[in-house]
Amino acid sequence: MNTIKMISIQVLAFTVMLFINQRLPAQDFFIKNIHVLSMEDDGIQKDKAIHVSKGKIKAILNADASIPAGAEEIDGKGFYVYPGLAEMHSHIPTTNTDDFSYIEDTMWLYLANGILNVRGMIGHPSHLELKQKIQSGEITGPRIFAAGPSLNGDSVENPEAGAKMVREQKEAGYDHLKLHPGLDMPRFLAIAETAQEVDIKFGGHVSLDVGLQNSLNHGYRSIEHMDGYIEALIDDRERLDPQVAGPFSMLLVEEGDQSRIPELVQLTLDRGAWIAPTLTLFERFFGYIPADEFRLEPEMKYMPGIQVQQWVNQKKLLEKQGVLKEENVKPYLDFREKMLLALHEGGVPLIMSSDSPQVFNVPGFSIHNEIKAMQVAGIPIDEILKSGSVNVARYFERENEFGKIKEGFTADFVMVPGNPLENPEVLRDVEGLMLRGQWISKNKLQEELSRIEEKNLRK
């Protein structure tokens, strides 16, 4: 074989490999016979079609529009489409190897439930790699926003260390900083000031020595779990000892001066903070319904048995300690509903969050439980859907990119068999979804769920 021919073959082989390793160009689709909940307003656009091209929504057309040349036709069968939902408080699994299989399973659980955006809130370097794999098409999954490793009283030795961690996480490419308890004011201020200097969002739990007001006044982007509000209503700081107050100070809820709620709502609004409620986590983990009831729920079949057993053990420990008696828990859960409604009615924006995978919160499935809990608290369904779509885009200052079904936006939307404004239960029945311009059918979603169920069969 001559040299020129050999070089030609090598160049051809390189070109083929380069093509294989690149994400294939987005396909054109024409989804007809649908009703559109665009989230531009509160109405439904009846009898429409959507043309998707190159990963974007090219046009929203009348149902009788002609099919664009070269587009694949999908019959929506009179179903409804909406921009999909989000899990803004996820504990994405981690890996220290090249085995992403469990993480991939988690991504499919989100997708099968119409979750198209996920904010990780307990960071790990593998989450940055996950983002890259999803963006390149190597892994199919929601859009990922990754928080860095926890900044807390143990991980942050001193103010200088806190500032250094912030700079390192920003440089590494994380989207958000997650703060956990145990920080004093000097360490907290070093983190907050550096985060604002390098322009990275931060939020999380509220450290007792910092308090809600200081957290808000120094730039918290999101308050997770509505943490810190009970403590802000109590003057006797000695009562806030966790041994007295219980988890999240739940045992002190009736000691708080609830006449102060309006001023806390106003401060939250004025400082531009967002609320990640996670109502369902507290109903399940810290609620009075026994662990043995939750372990039998159908969606537990998608989780490893050892994981479910760990959840049972965690909750039963609190049950044995007597913390989760109904007389202790119900006033606390009632307060959380009251606090959330006050924040919402005061204009504070909400971001859909359930905290998954966490105690009895199976990824994706838990968001439907969160929606139901938000409804019980008095949040209107249209506002709940906004908290999982347009609000998510606004939170990350990308409101002109996703979160709505609108011409020029990324082609992200979910198809369901009924109007979710009238019956939110239809959100559980995903008939197919468009993920950044790629169609994923109901058959594919069910195939992945069946695979995950088989993988986790209790043997």
N, C-alpha and C positions, 0 to 999 in steps of 0.2 A: 504494500500500500504506500503510495507516495506521500510526501510530507504535506502537500497542499490539501489532499483528500482527508488526511488524518486531522488536520486543523479544522477543516470544515465540519467533520463529524463531531469534534469536541465542542465547537461553537453551537452546533445544532442541539447537542445534548444539554449544554448549559442553558440555552434558550428555553427548552422544554421544561427543565427543572425550575427555572425562574417563573415560568407560567404556572406550573403546578403549585408553587409555594405562594403565589399571589392569590388574593381573593378574587373570585370570578366576578366580572362586571354584573351589576344589579340588573335584574330582568324587568321588563315592562309587564304590568298587570292592569287588567280592567275588571274591577269588582262592581258588578251590576246588581240591580234589584235590592237595594239596601236603604235603610233609614240612618241618618247621620246625627249623632250627638257630638257636635264639634268642640264643645266647651268654650266656644266664642261667646255664647250667650246661653240662656237656660232652655232654649227651644230645641226641637227635633226638626231636621231637614228631611222631609219625607220624599220617598221615591227618587233616590239619587244613585249615581255611579261615581266611582273614584278611579282616576287614571294615575297609576304609580309608575314613575320612570326614574331610573338612576338613583334609586333610594329615596326619592322625594315624592311628595304629593304634587303632581303636575297640574291636576285640575279636579274640581268637584263638579260633576255634570248632571243633567237631568237623566232620568232613567232611560229615555228613548234615544240617547246619544249614540252615535256610531262607535264601534270598537276601533281604537287606534291600530294602525297597521303594525303587526309584529307583537302585539300585546297578548298575553295569556289571559283568557277570560275565566272569571270565577263568578258563579251565580250565588249571590247572597241570600236567595230564597226568602226575601222579605225580612231578613234579620237586621239587627241594629249593630252599628259600629261606634266605638268611642275610643278615646286616646290611650286606654290602658291605665293601669294603676301603678303604685310604687310601694316599696317597703323601705322607708327612710330610717329604720333602725334595725339593721341586720347584723348578726354575728356570722359573717361568711366563714365557713370552715377554712382551715389553713393546711398547708402541706410544706414539708421541708425537703421534698423530693420532686421528681418530675411526674409523679402520679397525681393527676388532678381529677381522678374518677369520682371521688366523693363530692368534690366541689361541683363537678359537672352535673351530678345527680341533683344537687341543691338548685342549680340554675334551671334545670328542667322543671322542678317543682314550682318555682316561681312562674315560669312561662306558662305552665299548664293552668295556672290560676289567673292569667292575664296581667302578671306583674312584669312591666317592661323597664322599670328603673329601680335600682337597689343602691342604697347608701350603706356601706359597711361601717360599723361603729366599734369594732375592736380590731385594730389594724395589724397587718403582717406583710412582709415583703412579697409573699406569694399572691397577695391581692393586686399588686402592681403588675405582676406577670399575668394574672387572670385578665385584667383590663386589656392588656396587649393581645392576649390570645382571642378574646372576644372581638376586639376591633379588627383583627386580621382574618377572622372567620374560622380559626382553628377550633374554637369552642363556641357553641351556640348558647347565648345567654343574654340577660337584660343589660342595659347600659349600667356600668358600675361607677360609683363614686366612692373612693376608698379613703377612709380615715386612717391616720397613722397609729402606731402603737400607743397604748394608754399613757397619758401623763397624770400621775397620781402621787400620793404621799410617799409611796415606796420607790417609784421609778425616777422621781425628780429629787435628787439629793439636796440641791440648793438652787437659788435663783439663777446662777450662772449655768448650771446644768439644764435648767428648764429652757433658758433662751437658746442654748446649743441644740437641744432636742427639736425645738420648733424650726430652727434654720435647717437642720438635717432633714426633717420630714418634708419641708417645703421643697428643698433641693431634690429629694428623692422622687417627687412627683405626686405626693398624696394630695387629696382634694380638701381635706378637713382634718382638724385636730379633735381628738376625743379626750375630755378631761373626766377623771374619776375622783372619788373623795380622797381626803387626807392632805390636801394642799393648804398651807397657811398663806397669809396675804403676800409676803415677799415673793414666794415662789409663784403664786398665782399672777401677781402683777408682772413679773418677768416674762411669763408665758404670754399673757394678754398683750403686753406692749410689743413684744417681739412679733407676735402673730399679726398684729395690725401693721407693723413696720414692713414685714415681708409679704403682706397681703394674702393670708390664708385664713379661711373661716375656722372658727372654733366654738365648741359648746360641749354639753354633756350633763353630768351630774353637778350638783352644787355642794362644794365642801362646806362643812359646818363653820370653820374658821373664816370662811370668805362670805358666805351668805348670799341670798338671792339678789339683794339690792346691789351689792358690789359686783356680782357676776354680770348683771344687766348693765350697770353703769360703765363697765370696762369691756363691753363688746361681745358678750355671748351672742352667737348667731342663733343657736337653738337650745332650748331647755328640754332635756330628755326626761320623760316620765312625769312631767310637771313637778320635778324635784325642787325642793326648797321653799315651796309655797306654804306648807304647814309651818315649817320652822320660822318663816317670816311673820307669822301671826302670833308667835309665843314670845313673851318678854323674858321669862325665867330661863336663861340659857342653860342652867344646870339640869333642867328637865329634859334637855335634848340628848343626854347621855343615851346611846343606843341600847344599853342594858335596861333603861327605863322606858324609852320611847318606842322600842321595837323597830322593825325594818321600815325605813322611810318615815320614821316618827308616826307610824300609823296608830299607835296606842294613845297619842296625845291630841287627836284631831278635835275632840270636844273641848279641849282647853284653849284652842286658838281663838283669837278675837276676829271673828269673821266679818265684822264691820269694816275691816281694813282691806277686804278683797278688792273693792273698786280702785283703791290707790295702787295696789299691786298690778292690777290689770292695766291701769293707765301708764305705769312705769314700764311695763313690758311693751306696750304699744309705742310709747315715746322712744324707747331705745331700739326699736326695730328688731326685736327678738321673735323667734318662731317657736311654736309648741309642737313637740312630738309626743302625743298622749300615751300610747301603749296601754290603753285601757284593758285590753284582753289579757295582757301579761299579769296584771294585778288581780283580775278576776280568777285566773287559773293558778298562778303560782301562790299568790298571797290571799286568795279567796277561801271561803269556807267549804266549797264543794270538795269532797275527798279526792285524793290522788287516784284511788282505784277506779273512780268513775271516768276520769280523763284518759287513763291508760287504755281504756276499751274503745275509744273513739276511732272511727274508720280510718282517718288519715294517719294514725300512728303506724299503720302497716308500711308506710313509706320511709320510716326512720329505722336505723339500726336498733336491734333489741337492747343492746347495752346502753344506748343513748336514752331510750324510754325509761329503762330501769334507773338510770341516774336521776332522771327527772322525778320519778316516783320517790326515790330516796331523799332528794332535796326537799320535796314538799312534806313528806312524812316526818322529817326531822322537826319542822316547824309545828306540825300537827301534834307530835308527842310533847313538845314544849308548851302546848296550850295557847300558842300565839294566835292560831287561826280559828278560834271559836267565833261563831257567828256574831255574838255580841261585841267582839273586838273588831271584826272585819267590816261588818255592814256599814257602820257610821263612816269608816274610812272610804269605802267604795262610793258611798253616797256623796261624800265631800269631793271626791275626784270628779264625779259627774257634774256637780255644782260648779266646781272651779273651771272645768273645761267649758261649760256653757257660758260662764261669765267672761272668760277670755275671748271666746268666739264672738259673743254679742258685743264685746268691747272693741272688736275690730282686729284682734291679734290673729295673724294668719296661722293656720294649722297645716302640718305635713303628715301624711298618712304613715303611721308607724305602729308596729305590733311587737317588735323585738323577737326576731326569729333567726335561726332555730334557738329557742329558749324554752324554758319549762312548759311543756305541753303546747307550745306554739310551733307547729309544723310549717316550714317555709311555704309561702303562698296561701295555704289554707287558712293560716291565722289572720290574714288580712280580711277575709270575709267575716271572721268573728269580730274583728276590730270595727268593721263597718256597722255591724249590728249593735255593738256596744256604743258607738258614737250616736247612732239613731236613738237608742234608749236614753242617752244623755240629753237629747233634744236638738242635736245638730241636723239640719235639713239634708236630705239625701243629695241635692245638687251641690251643696257646700262640701259634703263628704267626698264626692267624686272630684271636686276641684282640688281638695287637699292631696289627692293622689295623682294629679295630672298637671294642671296649669300652675298650681302652687309649687310643685317640685321644680319646674322650669324657672319660675321666678326666684326660688330660693338660691339656685345656682347661677342666676343672672343670665339665663339662656332662654328667655321666654320667646324669642323670635326663632327658635330652633325646633323645639318639641313641646309636647303638652297639649296641643290642639290638633284637630283635623282641619288643616288649612293649607291652601296652595303655597308651595315653597317650603313647607315644614318637612322635617324628616317623616318618612312613611312609617309611623308607629301607630297601630290601632288594633283593637280586639273586636271580634264579632261574637255576639251573644244572641240567643233566640227570642229575646223580648226587650221591652223598654226598661232599662235599669232605674229610670226616674220613678217608674210606677211599681216595679218589683225588683229590688236589689238582689234577690236570690238568683236571678238569671246570670249574675256575674260569675257564679260558680260553674256555669255550663259554657265553657269556651268552645265555640264552633270553629275557630281558626283565628290566626292573628298575623298581622304584618309587622315584621321586626326589621326596622331600618331597611325596608324595601324588599325583604325576602318573605314569601308566604310560607307559613307553617300550618299545615292542615290539622283538623281535629284528630284524624287517624294517627298522625305523627305524634301528637301530644299524648294520646292514649297509649300508643306503643311505648313511649318512654316511661309513662307511669307504670305500665305493666312490667317493664323491665326492672324498674326500681323496686316494685313490690316483690317480684320474684327474688331479687338480690337480697332482700331483707326478710324473707320468710323465716319464721321462728322454727328452728329444726331441733 
